[in-house]
Amino acid sequence: MKQPNTKARLYIDAPLKGGKIIALTCDQMHYLLRVMRLGVGAPIAVFNGVDGEYLATITEAAKKKCLIRVKV
């Protein structure tokens, strides 16, 4: 099955599994929201070098907080 085309890939320094909600660091948040100009609902590819690559979506994008949810 082909995964949807995503604009951004992001390294996450945490174990990845479907359904997990991850709070991003300030640098990661800046990259996604300001540099890539993504918003809530945008798909991104996340990886950690161990568990492979997962599709995730931005679920919350506030001034000082950004959350993503890893898809199953």
N, C-alpha and C positions, 0 to 999 in steps of 0.2 A: 504494500500500500504506500503510495507516494504521500509524503507530508506536505502540508500547505507551504507555499513560499513565504518565508519570513524575512523581514528587513534586517533583523539584528540577531547576533549570537552573543551570548553572555556567559562568562565563566562564573560558576557559583562554587564557593568553597564550603560545600555542605553535601551530605548524602542526598541523592535525588530519588524520589519515588512518586508515583502518581497520586494526585490529590494533596500533596504537601504545599503549604503556604509558606513563602519565604519573604522576609523583609530584606530589602536591598540596602547596600551601603550608600553613602552620599555620592561617591564616585559612580557607582552603577546607576543610581537614580538620575544623576546629571546626564550620563551617556544616553540612557533611554528616552528621557523626557525632553531634554534640551538639544542634544546633538542629533539624535535620530528623530526627534519630534513625534514620538509615539504617545498614545494615551490609553485610557482604560479600554480593555477589550482587544488591544493589539496583540498579535501573536509574536512570540520570540522563541528562539532556540536556546536552550540552556544545557550546559555540560559541566562536568567536574573532573574529567580525566580518568574516572574510575567506572562510573555507572553508565556511561554512554551519553547520548544526546537525547533530550526530551523536548517536547513542545510545551510551552507555558504561555499564559496570558497575563497581562497586567490587570489586576483586580481593583487596585486602589492607587490613585496618584494625587497626593496632596503636596503641600509646600515642603514639608519635612518628612514625608513618609511615602514609601512606594512598596506595594505588595504584589507578588506574582503568585499564581497557582500553577503547579505542574500538572499537566494533563495525564490522564491514565493511559 
